[in-house]
Amino acid sequence: MSSALENKELAFVQEMRRALDESAASLPAPTTARLAAARKAALARKKAEFVLVRAPALAAPGVGSMSGADMSLPKRRRSAFARFALAWPLAALVAGLFAIAYFEDQQRTAELADIDAAMLSDDLPLTAYLDHGFNAYLTRAH
C-alpha cells in the first residue's frame, strides 16, 4: 500500500517539475537572469556558512575540535547581557522557592504559636490533651 502511495507522490512530483519547467521557459530573459543571479548569491551565502561537527568523546590527541579545520572557525562569545538573560529565569526560580519555603515556615510557626497560646490560656489541664478520646471530641466539636 505504501508503494502505491510513493508511486503517486513520485508521479505528482514529476508532473510538478514538468509544469515548472514549462512555465520557466516562457519567462522573459531579464527575469531569468535576475533569478539566476539570486540563485548564485544564495548558493554563495550557503557555502559561506559552516557546519559544526562534534568530535567523538574518546578522540586521540590532535583529532577533533583542535584540528586545523576547526581552528579557522570564528569563536562566538555571548555578551554579558545575553548570559544574564539566560541565567535570570533560574535565579528567579530559586528565589521563588526560597520565598515559598519562608512563607510556609512563617505560617506554620504562627499556627503553632496560636495552638500553644490556646493551650496555656485554657482552663483544662494539659493531661486532658493527652487523652485520645478528648482529641476525638475536640475534632468533632470544631
C-alpha positions as MATLAB code, in Angstrom:
seq = 'MSSALENKELAFVQEMRRALDESAASLPAPTTARLAAARKAALARKKAEFVLVRAPALAAPGVGSMSGADMSLPKRRRSAFARFALAWPLAALVAGLFAIAYFEDQQRTAELADIDAAMLSDDLPLTAYLDHGFNAYLTRAH';
ca = [
       0.000    0.000    0.000;
       2.824    2.421    0.796;
       4.382    1.566   -2.583;
       1.262    2.776   -4.390;
       1.335    5.956   -2.321;
       5.008    6.503   -3.121;
       4.294    5.961   -6.835;
       1.504    8.558   -6.697;
       3.799   11.032   -4.917;
       6.567   10.416   -7.463;
       4.140   10.961  -10.348;
       2.908   14.181   -8.730;
       6.478   15.454   -8.282;
       7.342   14.670  -11.913;
       4.199   16.448  -13.117;
       5.031   19.441  -10.936;
       8.599   19.562  -12.271;
       7.341   19.421  -15.873;
       4.871   22.249  -15.223;
       7.530   24.416  -13.579;
       9.992   23.774  -16.409;
       7.376   24.758  -18.994;
       6.479   27.958  -17.133;
      10.165   28.821  -16.593;
      10.809   28.503  -20.321;
       8.188   31.150  -21.027;
       9.735   33.737  -18.654;
      11.391   36.831  -20.191;
      15.199   36.849  -20.424;
      15.742   39.673  -17.832;
      13.647   37.788  -15.262;
      15.586   34.605  -15.911;
      18.888   36.489  -15.478;
      17.727   38.014  -12.185;
      16.612   34.605  -10.905;
      19.975   33.084  -11.877;
      21.834   35.899  -10.070;
      19.690   35.451   -6.964;
      20.345   31.690   -7.020;
      24.112   32.262   -7.286;
      24.019   34.736   -4.387;
      22.009   32.312   -2.262;
      24.405   29.464   -3.026;
      27.389   31.688   -2.173;
      25.857   32.534    1.193;
      25.016   28.900    1.832;
      28.594   27.818    1.081;
      29.947   30.537    3.376;
      28.121   29.024    6.328;
      29.940   26.298    8.170;
      28.639   23.138    9.735;
      29.900   22.202   13.176;
      30.747   18.534   13.565;
      31.069   17.098   17.041;
      34.170   15.062   17.767;
      33.884   11.641   19.398;
      34.102   11.584   23.173;
      37.283    9.498   23.159;
      39.298   11.287   20.485;
      43.030   10.905   20.103;
      45.258   13.964   20.668;
      45.204   16.280   17.677;
      41.881   14.873   16.433;
      38.553   16.616   16.861;
      37.905   20.189   17.833;
      41.548   21.273   17.901;
      42.349   20.133   14.330;
      43.412   22.624   11.709;
      39.991   22.835   10.067;
      38.317   23.796   13.317;
      40.956   26.342   14.290;
      39.818   28.608   11.435;
      36.220   28.765   12.667;
      35.267   32.046   14.332;
      34.589   31.864   18.050;
      31.280   33.316   19.112;
      31.103   34.816   22.575;
      27.950   35.817   24.302;
      27.659   39.271   25.744;
      27.156   39.749   29.461;
      23.532   40.729   28.830;
      22.901   37.515   26.857;
      24.394   35.436   29.668;
      22.232   37.296   32.183;
      19.175   36.729   30.009;
      19.885   33.004   30.140;
      20.533   32.913   33.895;
      17.769   35.120   35.292;
      14.934   32.543   34.964;
      16.934   30.107   37.068;
      17.699   32.802   39.647;
      14.011   33.791   39.755;
      13.010   30.166   40.276;
      15.455   29.720   43.158;
      14.344   32.998   44.759;
      10.700   31.972   44.389;
      11.337   28.613   46.039;
      13.100   30.300   48.952;
      10.226   32.775   49.315;
       7.644   29.974   49.342;
       9.624   27.991   51.930;
       9.997   31.096   54.126;
       6.272   31.938   53.874;
       5.214   28.377   54.748;
       7.623   28.318   57.704;
       6.188   31.594   58.993;
       2.647   30.250   58.627;
       3.465   27.037   60.480;
       5.184   28.983   63.263;
       2.124   31.236   63.636;
      -0.218   28.215   63.763;
       1.910   26.512   66.431;
       2.028   29.747   68.451;
      -1.766   30.003   68.307;
      -2.136   26.402   69.491;
       0.335   26.943   72.328;
      -1.387   30.144   73.407;
      -4.803   28.437   73.368;
      -3.494   25.518   75.424;
      -1.795   27.723   78.003;
      -4.771   30.055   78.414;
      -7.325   27.239   78.649;
      -8.834   26.044   81.939;
      -8.265   22.373   81.083;
      -5.240   20.589   82.498;
      -2.569   19.565   79.960;
      -3.265   15.877   80.642;
      -6.685   16.298   79.041;
      -4.978   16.989   75.727;
      -3.055   13.697   76.003;
      -6.297   11.692   76.178;
      -7.107   10.295   72.704;
     -10.832   10.353   73.367;
     -10.671   14.033   74.222;
      -8.778   14.783   70.976;
     -11.541   12.999   69.029;
     -14.116   15.077   70.899;
     -12.251   18.286   70.009;
     -12.105   17.414   66.290;
     -15.843   16.641   66.220;
     -16.726   19.756   68.210;
     -14.966   22.178   65.846;
];
